[in-house]
């Protein structure tokens, strides 16, 4: 079963080498050889990392004369940002409600924990 686009992106970014490549490509396009320079791995290994990033939609390759630069597809980050933002807003709302509850309690009152469901009695 094929993973959804968001899962492919997060999976691709789970590797520190690929995250570093994305960070470098955010600055400027680069060839495979340029991307391979700082790593103690083969160009083939870097190509495999790029294939994972490309399959996730994070990078694309173009042809400019004899050069084949790798280009970061920044639009993919919008997908991640929307997903993260949704859960960030939910967490902030939960904390806001907790803050409101704590402010409404008289000083020195211990909060009563909610009843646990499914717990043995």
Secondary structure, DSSP 8 states (H G I E B T S, - for coil): ----HHHHHHHHTTSHHHHHHHHHHHH--B-HHHHHTTSSS-HHHHHHHHHHHHHTTSEEE--BTTB--EEE-THHHHHHHHHHHHHHHHHHHHHHHHHHHHHHS-TT--------TT---
